[in-house]
């Protein structure tokens, strides 16, 4: 039997000191030990993308990562996108372009695309579609998700250009 380990996770700028079994997934630790329930668990095999979070800025399937592997890293969940009542451009675009229906897959899409657009703001449309294909949605048929992501990407690029 494996004992529990003490662990410090930095999620959305907040420090969480937890005690977990070494085999505890990051997804479970985020939700159950730290209380950030916006990260959803779907397939628990890394296929659907519902559990996608950013770890040091990179999209990660949190169901495939152990919590102990995330110690010392910056974790960002869907709750970390908005700045108070000011929604992230992707969140606004998903609302404005009806990019969600049941909403279960939405946090994973938002975090996947946030990570990609922050790293590669000038991503081509073809590459963006390829990225989106890695997450699953059973409700929308993807067209409104694609419209929302394209609109948010354009807004984020324009905002970046106005700063520089």
C-alpha positions in Angstrom: 0.0 0.0 0.0 1.3 3.4 -1.0 1.2 6.2 1.5 0.0 9.7 0.8 2.3 12.5 -0.1 2.2 16.2 0.7 1.9 18.4 -2.4 1.5 22.1 -3.2 -0.4 23.0 -6.3 -0.6 26.5 -7.8 -4.0 26.8 -9.5 -5.2 30.1 -10.9 -2.7 32.0 -8.8 -3.7 30.3 -5.6 -1.7 27.9 -3.5 -3.3 24.6 -2.4 -1.5 22.4 0.0 -3.0 18.9 -0.2 -2.2 15.3 0.7 -2.9 12.7 -1.9 -1.9 9.3 -3.0 0.9 9.4 -5.6 -1.4 7.9 -8.2 -4.1 10.6 -7.8 -4.7 12.3 -11.2 -4.3 16.0 -11.6 -8.0 16.2 -12.7 -9.2 14.6 -9.5 -6.9 16.7 -7.3 -8.0 19.9 -9.0 -11.7 19.1 -8.5 -11.8 17.1 -5.2 -8.9 18.4 -3.1 -8.8 22.0 -4.4 -12.4 22.7 -5.2 -12.0 23.9 -8.8 -14.9 22.1 -10.4 -14.9 23.8 -13.8 -12.5 21.1 -15.0 -14.7 18.3 -16.2 -14.0 14.5 -16.4 -15.3 12.8 -19.4 -13.7 9.7 -20.8 -10.8 9.6 -18.2 -8.6 8.2 -21.0 -7.3 11.4 -22.6 -9.6 11.1 -25.6 -12.3 13.6 -25.2 -10.4 16.7 -23.9 -13.1 17.8 -21.3 -10.4 17.8 -18.6 -7.9 20.1 -20.5 -6.1 22.6 -18.3 -3.0 24.7 -18.9 0.2 23.6 -17.1 2.9 26.2 -17.5 0.9 27.5 -20.4 0.6 24.2 -22.3 -2.7 22.4 -22.7 -2.7 19.1 -20.8 -5.3 16.4 -20.4 -5.4 16.5 -16.6 -6.9 12.9 -16.4 -3.6 11.6 -17.8 -1.3 13.5 -15.5 -0.6 12.7 -11.9 -1.0 15.6 -9.4 2.5 15.1 -8.1 3.8 15.8 -11.6 2.3 19.3 -11.5 4.0 20.4 -8.3 5.9 23.6 -8.8 4.1 24.3 -12.0 1.5 27.0 -12.8 -2.0 25.4 -13.4 -4.8 27.4 -15.1 -8.3 26.1 -15.2 -11.4 27.6 -16.8 -12.1 29.5 -13.6 -8.8 31.4 -14.2 -9.8 32.8 -17.6 -12.1 35.6 -16.5 -10.8 38.7 -14.7 -13.6 39.1 -12.2 -16.8 39.9 -14.2 -14.7 40.7 -17.3 -14.9 37.5 -19.4 -12.0 36.3 -21.5 -12.4 36.9 -25.3 -13.0 33.2 -25.8 -15.7 33.0 -23.2 -17.5 36.0 -24.7 -17.2 34.5 -28.2 -18.6 31.2 -27.1 -21.6 33.0 -25.8 -22.0 35.4 -28.7 -21.6 32.7 -31.4 -23.6 29.9 -29.5 -20.5 27.7 -29.2 -22.0 25.7 -26.5 -25.1 23.7 -25.7 -24.9 21.4 -22.7 -21.5 23.0 -21.8 -19.8 19.9 -20.6 -17.0 20.0 -23.2 -16.7 23.8 -23.1 -14.1 24.2 -20.4 -11.8 21.8 -22.2 -12.2 23.7 -25.5 -11.7 27.0 -23.8 -8.4 25.9 -22.2 -7.1 24.1 -25.2 -7.6 27.1 -27.5 -6.4 29.6 -24.8 -3.1 27.7 -24.6 -2.8 27.5 -28.4 -3.6 31.1 -29.1 -1.4 32.5 -26.3 1.5 30.4 -27.7 0.7 30.9 -31.4 -1.5 33.9 -31.9 -1.1 33.9 -35.7 -2.0 30.2 -36.1 -3.4 29.4 -39.5 -7.1 28.5 -39.9 -6.2 25.0 -41.0 -4.0 24.4 -38.0 -6.6 25.8 -35.7 -9.2 23.4 -37.1 -6.7 20.6 -36.5 -6.3 21.6 -32.9 -10.1 21.8 -32.4 -10.5 18.3 -33.8 -8.6 16.9 -30.7 -11.6 17.7 -28.4 -15.0 16.1 -28.6 -18.4 17.7 -28.5 -21.6 15.6 -28.7 -24.1 18.6 -29.0 -23.0 21.4 -31.2 -21.8 19.9 -34.5 -18.7 22.1 -34.0 -19.6 24.8 -36.5 -20.5 27.4 -33.8 -17.4 26.4 -31.8 -15.3 27.1 -34.9 -17.0 30.5 -35.4 -16.5 31.4 -31.8 -12.8 30.4 -31.8 -12.2 32.3 -35.1 -13.9 35.4 -33.7 -11.9 35.3 -30.4 -8.6 34.6 -32.2 -9.2 37.7 -34.4 -10.1 39.8 -31.3 -7.0 38.6 -29.4 -4.7 39.3 -32.4 -6.1 42.8 -32.8 -5.7 43.5 -29.1 -2.1 42.2 -29.2 -1.3 44.4 -32.2 -2.8 47.5 -30.5 -0.4 46.9 -27.6 2.7 46.6 -29.7 
